[in-house]
């Protein structure tokens, strides 16, 4: 009777550990997804900075050339 009880308790503990492991895995996946989302947002930001900066530089060069041609 006692060994059956111990075996049942061991099964309960193993099932609880499996649930804990699954929850840890889900948290790890959620953290990874959040990190990827932040990285994508960061990449998008710097991409916009690059294109806006390039556009501004082109406008400055064109304005400079216009002033030279205008005399």
FIRO-883311 format. One record per atom (N, C-alpha, C): residue number from 1; residue in one letter; chain; atom name; x, y, z. Coordinates in steps of 0.02 Angstrom, whole numbers, plus 50000, padded with zeros to 5 digits. Last residue first. Example, Ala and Ser with C-alpha at 12.3 -4.5 7.8 and 13.67 -1.06 7.14 Angstrom:
{2 's' 'A' 'N' {50642 49888 50354}},
{2 's' 'A' 'CA' {50684 49947 50357}},
{2 's' 'A' 'C' {50645 50002 50394}},
{1 'a' 'A' 'N' {50660 49716 50390}},
{1 'a' 'A' 'CA' {50615 49775 50390}},
{1 'a' 'A' 'C' {50660 49835 50390}},
***
This chain:
{71 'x' 'A' 'N' {51286 54045 47004}},
{71 'x' 'A' 'CA' {51342 54091 47003}},
{71 'x' 'A' 'C' {51335 54140 47056}},
{70 'x' 'A' 'N' {51212 53936 46973}},
{70 'x' 'A' 'CA' {51179 54001 46972}},
{70 'x' 'A' 'C' {51231 54056 46970}},
{69 'x' 'A' 'N' {51300 53833 46994}},
{69 'x' 'A' 'CA' {51278 53846 46926}},
{69 'x' 'A' 'C' {51246 53916 46919}},
{68 'x' 'A' 'N' {51312 53843 47135}},
{68 'x' 'A' 'CA' {51372 53849 47092}},
{68 'x' 'A' 'C' {51351 53867 47021}},
{67 'x' 'A' 'N' {51182 53821 47176}},
{67 'x' 'A' 'CA' {51214 53884 47193}},
{67 'x' 'A' 'C' {51276 53895 47149}},
{66 'x' 'A' 'N' {51166 53690 47130}},
{66 'x' 'A' 'CA' {51123 53743 47103}},
{66 'x' 'A' 'C' {51155 53811 47116}},
{65 'x' 'A' 'N' {51256 53623 47210}},
{65 'x' 'A' 'CA' {51268 53625 47138}},
{65 'x' 'A' 'C' {51227 53681 47106}},
{64 'x' 'A' 'N' {51190 53641 47334}},
{64 'x' 'A' 'CA' {51258 53667 47325}},
{64 'x' 'A' 'C' {51273 53673 47250}},
{63 'x' 'A' 'N' {51072 53572 47310}},
{63 'x' 'A' 'CA' {51069 53643 47325}},
{63 'x' 'A' 'C' {51138 53675 47314}},
{62 'x' 'A' 'N' {51125 53443 47293}},
{62 'x' 'A' 'CA' {51090 53476 47237}},
{62 'x' 'A' 'C' {51086 53551 47248}},
{61 'x' 'A' 'N' {51178 53421 47421}},
{61 'x' 'A' 'CA' {51223 53422 47362}},
{61 'x' 'A' 'C' {51189 53456 47303}},
{60 'x' 'A' 'N' {51058 53425 47495}},
{60 'x' 'A' 'CA' {51112 53473 47509}},
{60 'x' 'A' 'C' {51159 53478 47449}},
{59 'x' 'A' 'N' {50990 53315 47440}},
{59 'x' 'A' 'CA' {50962 53382 47434}},
{59 'x' 'A' 'C' {51015 53436 47446}},
{58 'x' 'A' 'N' {51076 53211 47481}},
{58 'x' 'A' 'CA' {51065 53224 47409}},
{58 'x' 'A' 'C' {51038 53294 47399}},
{57 'x' 'A' 'N' {51060 53222 47620}},
{57 'x' 'A' 'CA' {51125 53233 47590}},
{57 'x' 'A' 'C' {51119 53248 47515}},
{56 'x' 'A' 'N' {50926 53185 47632}},
{56 'x' 'A' 'CA' {50947 53252 47652}},
{56 'x' 'A' 'C' {51015 53269 47621}},
{55 'x' 'A' 'N' {50934 53050 47589}},
{55 'x' 'A' 'CA' {50893 53099 47553}},
{55 'x' 'A' 'C' {50913 53170 47569}},
{54 'x' 'A' 'N' {51015 52998 47690}},
{54 'x' 'A' 'CA' {51038 52997 47621}},
{54 'x' 'A' 'C' {50999 53048 47579}},
{53 'x' 'A' 'N' {50930 53016 47800}},
{53 'x' 'A' 'CA' {50995 53049 47798}},
{53 'x' 'A' 'C' {51022 53052 47727}},
{52 'x' 'A' 'N' {50825 52933 47762}},
{52 'x' 'A' 'CA' {50812 53004 47771}},
{52 'x' 'A' 'C' {50877 53043 47768}},
{51 'x' 'A' 'N' {50893 52809 47760}},
{51 'x' 'A' 'CA' {50863 52835 47699}},
{51 'x' 'A' 'C' {50847 52910 47705}},
{50 'x' 'A' 'N' {50940 52799 47895}},
{50 'x' 'A' 'CA' {50986 52796 47839}},
{50 'x' 'A' 'C' {50955 52828 47777}},
{49 'x' 'A' 'N' {50820 52802 47967}},
{49 'x' 'A' 'CA' {50871 52853 47979}},
{49 'x' 'A' 'C' {50919 52856 47920}},
{48 'x' 'A' 'N' {50760 52684 47919}},
{48 'x' 'A' 'CA' {50730 52749 47905}},
{48 'x' 'A' 'C' {50780 52805 47915}},
{47 'x' 'A' 'N' {50851 52593 47975}},
{47 'x' 'A' 'CA' {50841 52594 47902}},
{47 'x' 'A' 'C' {50811 52661 47882}},
{46 'x' 'A' 'N' {50833 52614 48108}},
{46 'x' 'A' 'CA' {50897 52633 48079}},
{46 'x' 'A' 'C' {50894 52634 48003}},
{45 'x' 'A' 'N' {50700 52564 48120}},
{45 'x' 'A' 'CA' {50717 52633 48139}},
{45 'x' 'A' 'C' {50781 52655 48104}},
{44 'x' 'A' 'N' {50715 52430 48083}},
{44 'x' 'A' 'CA' {50671 52474 48044}},
{44 'x' 'A' 'C' {50688 52547 48057}},
{43 'x' 'A' 'N' {50796 52384 48186}},
{43 'x' 'A' 'CA' {50821 52382 48117}},
{43 'x' 'A' 'C' {50780 52430 48073}},
{42 'x' 'A' 'N' {50706 52401 48293}},
{42 'x' 'A' 'CA' {50770 52437 48293}},
{42 'x' 'A' 'C' {50798 52440 48221}},
{41 'x' 'A' 'N' {50606 52311 48257}},
{41 'x' 'A' 'CA' {50590 52382 48264}},
{41 'x' 'A' 'C' {50653 52425 48262}},
{40 'x' 'A' 'N' {50681 52193 48262}},
{40 'x' 'A' 'CA' {50650 52214 48199}},
{40 'x' 'A' 'C' {50633 52289 48201}},
{39 'x' 'A' 'N' {50712 52191 48398}},
{39 'x' 'A' 'CA' {50766 52196 48349}},
{39 'x' 'A' 'C' {50739 52219 48282}},
{38 'x' 'A' 'N' {50583 52175 48453}},
{38 'x' 'A' 'CA' {50622 52235 48468}},
{38 'x' 'A' 'C' {50678 52245 48418}},
{37 'x' 'A' 'N' {50552 52049 48399}},
{37 'x' 'A' 'CA' {50510 52107 48383}},
{37 'x' 'A' 'C' {50548 52172 48396}},
{36 'x' 'A' 'N' {50649 51971 48461}},
{36 'x' 'A' 'CA' {50650 51978 48389}},
{36 'x' 'A' 'C' {50608 52038 48367}},
{35 'x' 'A' 'N' {50606 51984 48594}},
{35 'x' 'A' 'CA' {50673 52008 48576}},
{35 'x' 'A' 'C' {50678 52018 48500}},
{34 'x' 'A' 'N' {50482 51921 48585}},
{34 'x' 'A' 'CA' {50485 51992 48605}},
{34 'x' 'A' 'C' {50553 52022 48584}},
{33 'x' 'A' 'N' {50523 51791 48554}},
{33 'x' 'A' 'CA' {50481 51828 48507}},
{33 'x' 'A' 'C' {50483 51903 48522}},
{32 'x' 'A' 'N' {50593 51761 48672}},
{32 'x' 'A' 'CA' {50628 51762 48608}},
{32 'x' 'A' 'C' {50588 51801 48556}},
{31 'x' 'A' 'N' {50489 51764 48765}},
{31 'x' 'A' 'CA' {50545 51810 48771}},
{31 'x' 'A' 'C' {50583 51817 48706}},
{30 'x' 'A' 'N' {50412 51657 48717}},
{30 'x' 'A' 'CA' {50383 51725 48719}},
{30 'x' 'A' 'C' {50439 51777 48724}},
{29 'x' 'A' 'N' {50500 51549 48737}},
{29 'x' 'A' 'CA' {50477 51567 48669}},
{29 'x' 'A' 'C' {50450 51638 48667}},
{28 'x' 'A' 'N' {50510 51555 48876}},
{28 'x' 'A' 'CA' {50571 51563 48836}},
{28 'x' 'A' 'C' {50551 51583 48764}},
{27 'x' 'A' 'N' {50379 51525 48911}},
{27 'x' 'A' 'CA' {50407 51590 48929}},
{27 'x' 'A' 'C' {50469 51606 48887}},
{26 'x' 'A' 'N' {50373 51394 48862}},
{26 'x' 'A' 'CA' {50329 51445 48834}},
{26 'x' 'A' 'C' {50354 51515 48850}},
{25 'x' 'A' 'N' {50469 51333 48946}},
{25 'x' 'A' 'CA' {50479 51334 48874}},
{25 'x' 'A' 'C' {50437 51389 48841}},
{24 'x' 'A' 'N' {50405 51347 49069}},
{24 'x' 'A' 'CA' {50470 51380 49058}},
{24 'x' 'A' 'C' {50484 51386 48983}},
{23 'x' 'A' 'N' {50293 51265 49045}},
{23 'x' 'A' 'CA' {50284 51337 49057}},
{23 'x' 'A' 'C' {50349 51375 49047}},
{22 'x' 'A' 'N' {50357 51141 49032}},
{22 'x' 'A' 'CA' {50319 51168 48975}},
{22 'x' 'A' 'C' {50309 51243 48983}},
{21 'x' 'A' 'N' {50409 51127 49162}},
{21 'x' 'A' 'CA' {50455 51130 49105}},
{21 'x' 'A' 'C' {50420 51160 49044}},
{20 'x' 'A' 'N' {50288 51120 49232}},
{20 'x' 'A' 'CA' {50335 51175 49246}},
{20 'x' 'A' 'C' {50383 51183 49187}},
{19 'x' 'A' 'N' {50238 51001 49180}},
{19 'x' 'A' 'CA' {50201 51063 49171}},
{19 'x' 'A' 'C' {50246 51124 49182}},
{18 'x' 'A' 'N' {50337 50912 49226}},
{18 'x' 'A' 'CA' {50325 50920 49154}},
{18 'x' 'A' 'C' {50288 50984 49139}},
{17 'x' 'A' 'N' {50318 50924 49363}},
{17 'x' 'A' 'CA' {50381 50946 49334}},
{17 'x' 'A' 'C' {50374 50956 49259}},
{16 'x' 'A' 'N' {50192 50865 49373}},
{16 'x' 'A' 'CA' {50200 50935 49392}},
{16 'x' 'A' 'C' {50264 50963 49362}},
{15 'x' 'A' 'N' {50225 50735 49335}},
{15 'x' 'A' 'CA' {50177 50773 49295}},
{15 'x' 'A' 'C' {50183 50848 49310}},
{14 'x' 'A' 'N' {50311 50701 49440}},
{14 'x' 'A' 'CA' {50336 50702 49372}},
{14 'x' 'A' 'C' {50290 50743 49327}},
{13 'x' 'A' 'N' {50222 50706 49548}},
{13 'x' 'A' 'CA' {50279 50751 49547}},
{13 'x' 'A' 'C' {50307 50756 49476}},
{12 'x' 'A' 'N' {50135 50603 49512}},
{12 'x' 'A' 'CA' {50109 50671 49520}},
{12 'x' 'A' 'C' {50166 50721 49516}},
{11 'x' 'A' 'N' {50224 50494 49516}},
{11 'x' 'A' 'CA' {50191 50513 49453}},
{11 'x' 'A' 'C' {50164 50584 49455}},
{10 'x' 'A' 'N' {50254 50495 49652}},
{10 'x' 'A' 'CA' {50308 50506 49604}},
{10 'x' 'A' 'C' {50279 50526 49536}},
{9 'x' 'A' 'N' {50131 50463 49703}},
{9 'x' 'A' 'CA' {50159 50529 49719}},
{9 'x' 'A' 'C' {50215 50545 49669}},
{8 'x' 'A' 'N' {50120 50332 49657}},
{8 'x' 'A' 'CA' {50072 50382 49635}},
{8 'x' 'A' 'C' {50099 50453 49647}},
{7 'x' 'A' 'N' {50226 50274 49728}},
{7 'x' 'A' 'CA' {50228 50274 49655}},
{7 'x' 'A' 'C' {50180 50327 49627}},
{6 'x' 'A' 'N' {50181 50290 49859}},
{6 'x' 'A' 'CA' {50243 50323 49838}},
{6 'x' 'A' 'C' {50248 50327 49762}},
{5 'x' 'A' 'N' {50068 50208 49853}},
{5 'x' 'A' 'CA' {50060 50279 49867}},
{5 'x' 'A' 'C' {50122 50318 49845}},
{4 'x' 'A' 'N' {50132 50087 49833}},
{4 'x' 'A' 'CA' {50085 50111 49782}},
{4 'x' 'A' 'C' {50074 50186 49791}},
{3 'x' 'A' 'N' {50202 50075 49951}},
{3 'x' 'A' 'CA' {50240 50082 49889}},
{3 'x' 'A' 'C' {50196 50107 49832}},
{2 'x' 'A' 'N' {50095 50061 50041}},
{2 'x' 'A' 'CA' {50139 50119 50047}},
{2 'x' 'A' 'C' {50178 50129 49982}},
{1 'x' 'A' 'N' {50042 49940 50000}},
{1 'x' 'A' 'CA' {50000 50000 50000}},
{1 'x' 'A' 'C' {50044 50063 50000}},
***
